[in-house]
């Protein structure tokens, strides 16, 4: 028998929904729920660990279907799926079916012994009687089981594309495509057919990137408007030729098991540690308007900084248009999905702008972290970079790069924005964490600045050291004699 799970931002709503469905359907279908966050689930929000526990409580090899109310319920559910054992995960599915009507239909169909595909299809059609009665949905057809296609995309032009970009449909091509859409007169949605991820609005760089469209995936585009055909043509041109893929995957090498060499070189200097993290405390505010204005001011200031960072990299005339990294950041900075979540927390919970923004961005960071291994997963560091820059203004934090001569910078993680501040006195970079395919790594490599990832780098703090990535004895980092 197929099990059901209901995930809501409200603990009370999730609980009452389950009780209501059990009472209406009078079935013995296993049903669980997850809702709320914080102590005793009193805060509005969702928790991936709670969703994971709900799945485990009612797991069945026949299948488990997760119903979500909105927003982070989807993200938390997807993160919970990534925590499951691989054999179990393939039997758990999320659905876009309505919370109440879909849940009722699903419980009935499951009790009749239907398989998971049949249960989901019936759930997706659960609004048909209501739509037929009210007649507020035009051109509705009952004969087609594909409800999304029939209702949402009936009049849309559709294109399917196999992504052959070496690093998938990652941040920079996403940004270029969103620019195409911004200058069009059509409405556009994108889905990842290969990974069964439903369509999302193509005007949100965060949502599109979270589709995790990797090399070889089939991507679907739905466009509706006077220039819909042209959008599909431009996209085909974008992925088949316009966007350069060479040098995007960074060549790295492991020496022993301690070092990952990202960018080669021979340099010496004093190992100097810098902490770029910003601690955020939970704070409540009284003046909602003033807090929103403070947040808006911070966003605008970061936009100016990003444009300046872009100019710095653009003037270096690098080969692969690395300055587009900062164009991408600006799009992510003004992502409506993110801004709405932040404003909701400020208005409804009266959290400070810093705490609200940190909470939203950290949730998105976790979502990227749960994606399949690969280039797109490492875009989580872009989220962290943008968060770092906004928090600097919200909390009035000043962080200055060392100005002494011959410095080898040790950091917990290196961000693209920090790379633009590095002067000639910084001879090399060692990070404790990080990725060889992050945008910061791409910039350091393009700028010929030696960069090594070394988990035990703190033992070097304050010492005069040498980075020698081509050392014949394999001693990548050693004390200067």
Buried (B, 14 or more C-beta within 10 A) or exposed (E): BBBBBBBBBBBEBBBBBBEEBBEEBEBEBBBBBBBBBEEEBEBBBBBBEBBBBBBBBBBBEBBBBBBBBEBBBBBBBBBBBBBBEEEBBEBBBBBBBBBBBBBBBBBBBBBEEBEBEBBBBBBBBBBBEEBEEEEEEEEBEEEEEEBBEBBBBBEBBBBEBEBEBBBBBBBBBBBBBBEBBEEBEBBBBBBBBBBEBBBBBBBBBBBBBBBBBBBEBBBBBBBBBEBBEBBBEBBBEBBEEEBEBEEBBBEBEEBEEBBBBBBBBEBBBBBBBBEBEBEBEEEEBEEEEEBBEBBEEBBEBBBEBBEEBBEBBBEEEBEBBBBBBBBBBBBBBEBEBBBEBBBBBBBEBBBBBBBBBBBBBBBBBBBBEBBEEBBBBBBBBBBBBBBBBBBBBBBEEEEEBBEEEBBBBBBBBBBBBBBBEBEEBBBBBBBBEBBBBBBBBBBBBBBEBBBBBBEEBEEBEEEBBBBBBEBEEEEBBBEEE
